[in-house]
Amino acid sequence: MRALIVCGGTPPTKKLLESEIEQADLTIGADSGGYVFLGFKRIPDVVIGDLDSFKYTNHEGVNVIHDPDQDTNDLEKALNYALEQGATLAVVLGTLGKRIDHTIKNLSVLQQFYPKFDSIIFRDDYGDMFLAESPFTPNLEPGSIISFFPIGKPVTNFSSTGVKYPLENGTLEMGVQDGTSNEITSKDAKITFDEGLLGVFVGTGEKIKKQKRD
């Protein structure tokens, strides 16, 4: 089962939202993320959160679940609900932008829930952000933007081939070295490492494509 969750960060374009709705078996607004659906005249299957932001007064047709637990944020509540409904894949929109503390928290949530789903992706109109295991083969067209960075502890013995700026047996560590704004040069690109969680961003969204056209 594929779940689509929308959070309260920078909202997706209508085109992206509707494309994801078409592929989703379950649609969830994480608190104020419910407004994104309603703003495009779409009704999610459920809006869940502590409802400190979702104060929509006309709830006709909207299934609202109030979860006041302050030990979890609204994305955690939405992901837990998706798991309870049997979701194995999750695409999450609106996790980034606006408040930096919320963005950092959501990256922590990604790390927390990564082992619980077959796939969990933070998606926006610039591209996808996810965690990867070694070996990782991007399967992207040459010219695609790709970035690598460590989540939590350092990523050790990191090697990359088929990219513009390859690295051999290096260490990715916050404040020391990362792999931001690299570029795919071969369809056979491959990434390997020994330990750590590797965060990956691939710039395949419409806004990235527009920047390249301009």
PEQUI-V490288 format. One line per field, one symbol per residue. burial: # if it has 24 or more other C-alpha atoms within 12 Angstrom, else .. A space follows every 50 residues. Layout:
# PEQUI-V490288
burial: ???
This chain:
# PEQUI-V490288
burial: .############..##..##..#.#############....######## #..#.......#.##.#.....###########...###########... ..#..######.##..#.################.#.#....######## #..###.######..##...###....##..####...#####.###### #####.........
